[in-house]
Amino acid sequence: MATFPAESQPVFDRIAFFFALEAEGLALVRELDLPESSPLDPALPARYFEGSVGDPAIEVAVAFAGVDPEHRIDRIGTAPATLAAYLLCRRFQPDLLVNAGTCGGFRAAGARVGSVYVGTDAFLFHDHWIPLPRFDAFGVGRIPARPPKEVVDLLDAEPGVVSSGDSFDTNERELEFFRREKVAAKDMEAAAVARVAQDLGVPFVAIKAVTDLVDHPEPGHEAFARNLKRVSGLLEIRLRELVAGLQRRKAGDGGEAG
C-alpha cells in the first residue's frame, strides 16, 4: 500500500470495492470493463475482478462474497463479508477499500429511497449483544469512521452513522438503539468490513444507498425487492464518478466531482 508524506495529498492508485450482493456491483464491473480473475480462494465462492481503468490508470478490484452453492443465493451478512474483505485486501493490497451497497434508511432522519450516505463518526453492530464487562462494548463496535476527506469531497452523499447486523427485520430493541445512536443507514456488512480495514491499516469508506425505510409501515423486504435494481443503478453512477474523480486527482486536475 502506498504511503504519503504528511504534507502531501494522497493519490489513490489502487481502489478495492466490496459488495455484499452481485446485483449491487456487477453493473460497475461491466462499466469499468473489469475482467474476472482467479478466485480469492479456490475453496470459496467469492468472485474477484481486477483491471486498469482510465488514463491516468487506476487499478480497480471488485469482490463479492459469492453465491452459496447449497442455497443458491448471495452469501450476505457479517461473516462472509469479513472473510471476503480480508482476502480482497491481502490479494490486492489497496490504497483504499470501499464497501458500497444498499441499506435501510430512516424517514425520521430525512431519508428517502435513493438517498446516499457515506459512513461517518463510527460503525456499529446493532444485534451483537454481549452482556459481559468490556465484551459489551466490543459487541457494539464503535469502530471509528474516518473516510479520507479527499474521497468524501468527491461524493455527493450525506454523512451518517452506519450500523450493521445479520438480520433483515428489526426488533424494538434495535429501533431504540437506532434512535439513541442517531443511525442513518442500516446494513449487513459495513461494520465488519470496517473492522478488517482497521486491523490491516487500510483507508476505508462505506457508501450506502437506501432501498427501504426502516421506520416505514411497509415491510422492508417488499420495498427492498422493488427498489434494488433502480437504487443499485443510482449507486453505480456515483461510484463511477468517484473513480473518475480519483483519476482527475492523480492527473493533478483537481478533486471536484462533476
C-alpha positions in Angstrom: 0.0 0.0 0.0 1.2 3.5 -0.8 2.4 5.9 1.9 2.5 9.6 1.7 4.5 12.4 3.3 2.5 14.3 5.9 2.3 17.5 3.9 1.2 15.8 0.6 -2.2 15.0 -0.7 -2.7 11.2 -1.1 -3.2 9.8 -4.6 -5.2 6.6 -4.5 -3.8 4.3 -7.2 -5.4 1.0 -6.0 -9.1 1.0 -5.2 -10.9 -2.1 -4.0 -14.7 -2.4 -3.8 -16.5 -5.0 -1.8 -20.2 -5.6 -2.4 -22.5 -8.0 -0.5 -24.8 -8.6 -3.4 -23.8 -9.2 -7.0 -26.9 -7.2 -8.0 -25.3 -4.2 -6.3 -22.0 -4.3 -8.1 -21.9 -6.2 -11.3 -23.0 -3.1 -13.3 -19.9 -1.3 -12.1 -17.8 -4.3 -13.1 -19.3 -4.1 -16.6 -19.0 -0.3 -16.9 -15.3 -0.4 -15.9 -14.7 -3.4 -18.1 -13.0 -5.4 -15.4 -12.1 -9.0 -16.3 -12.9 -11.7 -13.8 -9.7 -13.1 -12.2 -8.9 -16.3 -10.3 -10.9 -16.8 -7.1 -9.9 -15.2 -3.9 -9.7 -18.7 -2.6 -10.4 -21.8 -4.7 -12.4 -23.4 -1.9 -14.8 -20.4 -1.6 -17.4 -19.0 -3.9 -16.1 -15.4 -3.6 -15.8 -13.7 -7.0 -12.9 -11.3 -7.9 -12.5 -8.9 -10.7 -9.4 -6.7 -11.4 -8.1 -4.3 -14.1 -6.7 -0.9 -15.0 -9.2 1.9 -15.6 -8.8 5.1 -17.5 -5.9 7.4 -18.2 -4.1 8.0 -16.0 -4.7 4.4 -15.0 -6.1 3.5 -11.6 -6.0 -0.2 -10.6 -9.5 -1.3 -9.5 -10.6 -4.5 -7.9 -14.2 -5.6 -7.1 -15.1 -8.6 -4.9 -18.2 -10.3 -3.9 -18.6 -13.0 -1.2 -20.3 -15.1 -3.9 -23.3 -17.3 -4.3 -23.8 -20.1 -1.7 -23.6 -23.4 -3.6 -26.3 -25.0 -1.5 -28.9 -22.3 -1.2 -28.1 -20.5 -4.5 -28.3 -17.0 -3.0 -25.6 -14.4 -2.3 -23.7 -15.0 0.9 -24.8 -11.9 2.8 -24.0 -10.9 6.4 -21.1 -10.0 8.5 -19.2 -13.3 8.5 -18.9 -13.8 4.7 -18.1 -10.0 4.4 -15.3 -10.3 6.9 -13.7 -13.2 5.1 -14.1 -11.8 1.6 -12.8 -8.4 2.6 -9.8 -9.8 4.3 -8.9 -12.0 1.2 -9.5 -9.0 -1.1 -7.1 -6.8 0.9 -4.4 -9.5 1.1 -4.7 -10.2 -2.6 -5.0 -6.7 -4.0 -3.2 -4.5 -1.3 -5.4 -1.5 -1.9 -4.7 2.1 -1.1 -8.5 2.5 -0.4 -11.2 -0.1 0.5 -14.8 0.8 -0.4 -17.8 -1.1 0.9 -20.6 0.0 -1.4 -24.1 -1.3 -1.4 -27.7 -0.7 -0.4 -29.2 -0.1 3.0 -32.2 0.7 5.1 -32.7 4.4 5.9 -34.9 6.4 8.3 -37.8 8.7 7.4 -37.2 10.5 10.8 -33.7 11.4 9.6 -34.9 12.7 6.2 -34.0 9.7 4.2 -35.9 8.6 1.1 -35.5 5.8 -1.4 -32.4 6.6 -3.4 -30.7 8.7 -0.7 -26.9 8.0 -0.5 -24.9 8.1 2.7 -21.2 8.0 3.5 -20.3 6.4 6.8 -19.0 8.9 9.4 -18.4 9.0 13.2 -18.5 5.3 13.9 -19.5 1.9 12.6 -21.8 0.0 14.9 -23.3 -3.5 15.4 -26.9 -3.4 16.4 -27.5 -7.1 17.0 -24.3 -8.1 18.7 -25.3 -8.1 22.3 -22.8 -9.5 24.8 -23.8 -8.6 28.4 -20.3 -9.1 29.9 -17.9 -6.4 31.1 -15.9 -4.9 28.2 -17.3 -7.6 25.8 -20.5 -5.4 25.7 -18.5 -2.5 24.2 -16.7 -4.9 21.8 -20.1 -6.2 20.6 -21.4 -2.7 19.7 -18.2 -2.0 18.0 -17.9 1.8 17.7 -15.2 1.3 15.1 -14.0 4.8 14.1 -15.3 6.0 10.7 -12.5 8.1 9.2 -13.3 8.3 5.5 -10.5 10.1 3.6 -11.5 13.8 3.1 -10.2 13.6 -0.5 -12.7 10.8 -1.1 -15.7 12.4 0.7 -15.2 15.6 -1.3 -15.8 13.6 -4.4 -19.1 12.0 -3.2 -22.5 13.5 -3.5 -23.6 11.8 -0.2 -24.9 12.7 3.2 -22.8 11.9 6.2 -24.2 9.4 8.8 -23.6 6.6 11.2 -23.9 3.1 9.7 -25.0 0.1 11.8 -24.7 -3.5 10.7 -26.3 -6.7 11.7 -27.2 -10.2 10.4 -31.0 -9.9 10.3 -33.1 -8.0 7.8 -36.0 -7.5 10.1 -35.8 -5.1 13.0 -37.0 -5.5 16.6 -37.9 -2.9 19.2 -34.6 -3.1 21.0 -32.8 -2.3 17.7 -35.2 0.5 16.9 -34.4 2.1 20.2 -30.7 1.6 19.5 -31.0 3.3 16.1 -32.8 6.3 17.7 -30.3 6.6 20.5 -27.2 6.3 18.3 -28.7 8.5 15.5 -28.1 5.8 13.0 -28.6 6.9 9.4 -28.1 3.6 7.5 -28.8 0.0 8.5 -27.0 -2.7 6.5 -25.5 -6.2 6.9 -21.7 -5.8 6.4 -20.1 -2.3 6.7 -19.0 -2.6 10.3 -17.5 -6.0 9.7 -15.5 -4.7 6.7 -14.5 -1.6 8.7 -13.0 -3.8 11.4 -11.0 -5.7 8.8 -9.8 -2.4 7.3 -8.9 -1.1 10.8 -6.9 -4.2 11.6 -5.0 -4.0 8.3 -4.5 -0.3 8.3 -6.3 0.3 5.0 -8.2 3.6 4.5 -11.9 2.8 4.4 -15.2 4.3 3.2 -18.7 2.9 3.2 -21.1 4.3 0.6 -24.7 3.2 1.1 -27.9 3.8 -1.0 -31.3 3.5 0.6 -33.7 0.9 -0.8 -36.2 0.8 2.1 -37.2 2.8 5.1 -36.8 1.1 8.5 -39.3 3.3 10.2 -42.0 3.0 7.4 -45.0 0.8 7.9 -44.4 -1.1 4.6 -42.4 -4.3 5.2 -38.8 -3.6 4.4 -38.2 -6.7 2.3 -41.0 -5.7 -0.1 -39.5 -2.2 -0.6 -36.1 -3.7 -0.9 -37.1 -6.2 -3.6 -39.0 -3.5 -5.6 -36.2 -0.9 -5.4 -33.0 -2.9 -5.5 -32.4 -2.6 -9.3 -33.1 1.1 -9.5 -31.2 2.1 -6.4 -28.2 -0.1 -7.4 -28.2 1.8 -10.7 -28.0 5.1 -8.9 -25.2 3.8 -6.8 -23.2 2.6 -9.8 -23.3 6.1 -11.3 -21.9 7.6 -8.0 -19.1 5.0 -7.9 -18.1 5.7 -11.5 -18.0 9.4 -10.7 -15.8 8.6 -7.7 -13.3 6.6 -9.8 -13.3 9.4 -12.4 -12.6 12.0 -9.7 -9.7 10.0 -8.3 -8.3 9.8 -11.8 -8.5 13.6 -12.0 -6.8 13.9 -8.7 -4.0 11.6 -9.9 -3.6 13.7 -13.1 -3.4 16.9 -11.0 -6.6 18.4 -12.4 -8.3 18.9 -9.0 -10.6 16.7 -7.0 -14.1 18.1 -7.6 -16.6 15.7 -8.9 -18.7 16.9 -11.8 
